[in-house]
Amino acid sequence: SRAGDALQGLGRFGDIGFENLANVALFVPLALAFPLLWPRWRWWTVPVGIGVSVGIELAQGLFLAWRTPSVEDVISNSLGAVIGFSLWLAARWLSGVGATQHGIPGVALPRAPG
């Protein structure tokens, strides 16, 4: 069917799988939210994202026989965490917040133009 063919075409974008893109997209908002919810722990955003991803994959391997854990998923999720945290840092920089407010004493980030 045409609809089935169209949906099957969504399965791959070149060499990057749709599932990989979905994994990246899932972790971006989580990594954006983490430093807002726990500002004192903001520098732990990416390590926590990686830990959560590894935990998800371990749980799949141990408790969900129909799921297969994947290093590729951990990499995709971790990339999403890096992108999300980078977006948060960029937003802070564009808003003119200095690095001392990010927990790096004595170092000031340049202010955004404007």
C-alpha positions in Angstrom: 0.0 0.0 0.0 1.1 3.6 -0.5 0.7 4.5 3.1 2.8 1.5 4.2 5.5 2.4 1.7 5.5 6.0 2.9 5.8 4.9 6.6 8.6 2.5 5.7 10.5 5.3 4.0 10.6 7.1 7.4 12.6 4.3 8.8 16.0 5.6 7.6 17.4 9.0 6.8 20.6 8.1 4.9 22.8 6.2 7.3 21.1 7.8 10.4 18.1 5.7 11.5 14.8 7.3 12.5 15.2 5.6 15.9 18.5 7.3 16.5 17.1 10.7 15.6 14.2 10.0 18.0 16.6 9.0 20.8 18.5 12.3 20.3 15.3 14.3 20.2 14.1 12.6 23.4 17.1 13.6 25.5 17.4 17.3 24.2 14.4 18.6 26.3 15.5 16.5 29.3 18.9 18.1 29.2 17.4 21.5 28.8 15.1 21.0 31.8 17.8 19.4 34.1 19.7 22.6 34.8 16.5 24.6 35.2 15.1 22.1 37.8 18.4 21.5 39.6 20.6 24.6 39.0 23.2 23.6 41.7 23.8 20.3 39.8 23.7 21.8 36.2 27.3 20.6 35.4 26.1 17.0 36.0 23.5 17.3 33.1 25.5 15.3 30.6 26.8 12.7 33.0 23.3 12.2 34.4 22.0 11.9 30.8 24.6 9.2 30.0 23.8 7.4 33.2 20.1 7.4 32.6 20.7 6.2 29.1 22.9 3.3 30.3 20.3 2.5 32.9 17.5 2.3 30.3 19.6 0.0 28.2 20.5 -2.2 31.1 16.9 -2.4 32.1 15.9 -3.4 28.6 18.5 -6.2 28.7 17.6 -7.5 32.1 13.8 -7.1 32.2 12.4 -6.7 28.7 13.1 -9.9 26.7 11.5 -8.4 23.5 13.9 -5.4 23.6 17.6 -5.4 22.7 20.0 -3.1 24.5 22.1 -1.0 22.2 25.4 0.9 22.5 24.1 3.0 19.5 21.1 4.1 21.6 23.4 5.2 24.5 25.4 7.2 22.0 22.3 8.8 20.5 20.8 9.6 23.9 24.1 11.0 25.1 24.3 13.2 22.0 20.9 14.5 22.8 22.0 15.3 26.3 25.1 17.2 24.9 22.9 19.1 22.4 20.3 20.0 25.1 22.9 21.2 27.6 24.7 23.2 24.8 21.4 24.9 23.9 20.9 25.7 27.6 24.5 27.2 27.8 23.9 29.1 24.6 20.6 30.6 25.9 22.4 31.6 29.1 25.2 33.2 27.1 22.8 35.0 24.8 20.9 36.3 27.9 24.2 37.9 29.1 24.7 35.7 32.2 28.4 35.6 33.2 30.3 32.4 33.8 30.6 33.2 37.5 26.9 32.5 37.7 27.5 29.2 36.0 29.8 28.1 38.8 33.2 29.0 37.3 34.6 31.5 39.7 36.9 34.2 38.3 36.0 33.5 34.7 33.6 35.7 32.8 32.1 34.6 29.5 31.9 37.4 26.9 28.5 39.0 26.6 26.4 38.3 23.6 26.4 41.1 21.0 23.5 43.4 21.0 
